[in-house]
Each structure stands twice: as C-alpha cells, then as structure tokens.
Amino acid sequence: MSYSPDLVDELNTLLRFDLATNQQGVKVHKTADAAVIAATQRLHDKGLLSQADGGYLTSLGREAAEHAQAALTILTSGFQPFLP
C-alpha cells in the first residue's frame, strides 16, 4: 500500500496545525484549492477535525498530526541510524 494523492493532501492539511497550542485552529476558506477543501472535509468525516472547514483537531486528530509531523521531521532531517 502506498500514499494516494488524497492521503498526501490529508497529511499536508494535518501539518498546518500548530501543535504547541490547542487554542489555534485552521479555517479553510471556500476559495482555497479544491484538493485542500476536499482533504479537510475527509479529515472531518474521519473524526480528526471538529469542523468540515477545519476548526480544531480532535484528540484523534491531534495524535494523527503529531505522527504526521514526526514522520516529516524524520524523513527530511537526513537521519542516519546507527548500524553496527
């Protein structure tokens, strides 16, 4: 299984959230790119966002966003594991 373009759009949407605070949400306007609007709606349908146009992360959404941001950090950091 690989990441579909829709899943990549959802992951990118999760990256927009500031995990340093629970008081800041995201608002996706109707003039946004159609892929972003659709990804936001799908995340809401999956129970990760409080509103269809963004809103706040649910507890499950926060966990998903933490994992998405961690994966991005690992994949872009040039991490070299120690191999004996």
Secondary structure, DSSP 8 states (H G I E B T S, - for coil): ----HHHHHHHHHHTTS-TT-SS--EE--TTS-HHHHHHHHHHHHTTSEEETTEEEE-HHHHHHHHHHHHHHHHHHTT------
